[in-house]
Amino acid sequence: MSQIFISDLHLDAARPETTAAFLELLADQCRGIEALFILGDLYEAWIGDDEDSELALQTQQALAACSASGTRIFVQRGNRDFLLGPVFAERIGAQLLPDYAVISCAGEPALLMHGDLLCTEDREYLAFRNQVRNPSWQQHFLSQPLSARRAFAEQARQASQSRQQELKDAQQLESITDVSPDAVMATMRHYGVKRIIHGPTHRPARHALELDGVPAERIVLGDWYTQSSHLAAVGNSLKLHYSPAP
């Protein structure tokens, strides 16, 4: 049996080629396996489980078919799709995971995270995260019409792009938006693991670490802006796969 891990697909109607690559992955490699883990930012934006766009319906149908094949699907929320909720999970036959989830992977425990909480230097983002993860804020937001929520999501995306450009211009993008090594080590110690798998930095790689004198590993899943990427665990082996941009 095998497991597949993906993150940061940022599915968007404006990028149908990425959606096609995702549907191909589901149909060709994910049906009938042990588990598929989606570690956040499946969608570029998710404005609530009542989202009725063609993209939402198409991808949910494909995920439901994957689940019906016997594959267990687990979903973590990301910084773009933090409003994924129980209705979405039930619709596709998935289980929502907390921000920190320890599983058995390739013969040993592994900590799964979206990874944004490891970016401790990005204080502006973390403040925004605290705001939008507040239940009162979410309840108010979800009470608004879909049109208003879509407008907010578009404004938030434009603001994010502007801020990233500002950080690039100031040559601070790499340092502020990457994970903090101290946060990585502290988190691995807290959860008692020697392997951590996460996404959102868009810097796919397998990093060999030393944790208190013991070999450890940090695996960063790739985004799907410039490639399709997934991590496959088969037995005790792990392989990080890349494909050219769809």
ChimeraX attribute file (.defattr): number of C-alpha atoms within 10 A of each C-alpha:
attribute: neighborCount
match mode: 1-to-1
recipient: residues
	/A:1	9
	/A:2	20
	/A:3	22
	/A:4	21
	/A:5	21
	/A:6	27
	/A:7	30
	/A:8	28
	/A:9	25
	/A:10	22
	/A:11	24
	/A:12	16
	/A:13	15
	/A:14	8
	/A:15	12
	/A:16	13
	/A:17	14
	/A:18	22
	/A:19	22
	/A:20	14
	/A:21	18
	/A:22	22
	/A:23	17
	/A:24	13
	/A:25	15
	/A:26	19
	/A:27	15
	/A:28	10
	/A:29	15
	/A:30	24
	/A:31	20
	/A:32	19
	/A:33	19
	/A:34	15
	/A:35	21
	/A:36	26
	/A:37	22
	/A:38	26
	/A:39	27
	/A:40	29
	/A:41	27
	/A:42	26
	/A:43	25
	/A:44	18
	/A:45	22
	/A:46	24
	/A:47	23
	/A:48	21
	/A:49	16
	/A:50	13
	/A:51	15
	/A:52	10
	/A:53	9
	/A:54	10
	/A:55	16
	/A:56	18
	/A:57	12
	/A:58	12
	/A:59	20
	/A:60	17
	/A:61	14
	/A:62	17
	/A:63	25
	/A:64	18
	/A:65	17
	/A:66	25
	/A:67	22
	/A:68	14
	/A:69	13
	/A:70	14
	/A:71	22
	/A:72	20
	/A:73	24
	/A:74	17
	/A:75	22
	/A:76	24
	/A:77	22
	/A:78	29
	/A:79	24
	/A:80	20
	/A:81	19
	/A:82	20
	/A:83	20
	/A:84	23
	/A:85	16
	/A:86	12
	/A:87	13
	/A:88	19
	/A:89	19
	/A:90	12
	/A:91	13
	/A:92	19
	/A:93	19
	/A:94	21
	/A:95	17
	/A:96	18
	/A:97	18
	/A:98	13
	/A:99	17
	/A:100	14
	/A:101	14
	/A:102	18
	/A:103	11
	/A:104	9
	/A:105	19
	/A:106	16
	/A:107	11
	/A:108	11
	/A:109	16
	/A:110	22
	/A:111	22
	/A:112	24
	/A:113	26
	/A:114	28
	/A:115	23
	/A:116	22
	/A:117	21
	/A:118	24
	/A:119	21
	/A:120	18
	/A:121	15
	/A:122	18
	/A:123	12
	/A:124	9
	/A:125	17
	/A:126	16
	/A:127	10
	/A:128	11
	/A:129	16
	/A:130	10
	/A:131	13
	/A:132	15
	/A:133	13
	/A:134	10
	/A:135	10
	/A:136	11
	/A:137	12
	/A:138	16
	/A:139	10
	/A:140	9
	/A:141	18
	/A:142	17
	/A:143	11
	/A:144	10
	/A:145	9
	/A:146	16
	/A:147	10
	/A:148	13
	/A:149	18
	/A:150	16
	/A:151	12
	/A:152	14
	/A:153	17
	/A:154	13
	/A:155	12
	/A:156	14
	/A:157	15
	/A:158	12
	/A:159	12
	/A:160	13
	/A:161	12
	/A:162	12
	/A:163	13
	/A:164	15
	/A:165	14
	/A:166	13
	/A:167	16
	/A:168	12
	/A:169	10
	/A:170	9
	/A:171	11
	/A:172	13
	/A:173	16
	/A:174	11
	/A:175	13
	/A:176	15
	/A:177	21
	/A:178	19
	/A:179	20
	/A:180	17
	/A:181	13
	/A:182	11
	/A:183	14
	/A:184	18
	/A:185	20
	/A:186	14
	/A:187	17
	/A:188	20
	/A:189	13
	/A:190	9
	/A:191	15
	/A:192	13
	/A:193	19
	/A:194	20
	/A:195	22
	/A:196	24
	/A:197	21
	/A:198	25
	/A:199	26
	/A:200	28
	/A:201	20
	/A:202	18
	/A:203	13
	/A:204	19
	/A:205	12
	/A:206	14
	/A:207	13
	/A:208	12
	/A:209	16
	/A:210	12
	/A:211	17
	/A:212	9
	/A:213	7
	/A:214	8
	/A:215	11
	/A:216	17
	/A:217	18
	/A:218	20
	/A:219	19
	/A:220	25
	/A:221	28
	/A:222	27
	/A:223	24
	/A:224	26
	/A:225	16
	/A:226	14
	/A:227	17
	/A:228	22
	/A:229	25
	/A:230	24
	/A:231	21
	/A:232	20
	/A:233	19
	/A:234	17
	/A:235	12
	/A:236	10
	/A:237	11
	/A:238	15
	/A:239	12
	/A:240	18
	/A:241	14
	/A:242	17
	/A:243	12
	/A:244	9
	/A:245	13
	/A:246	16
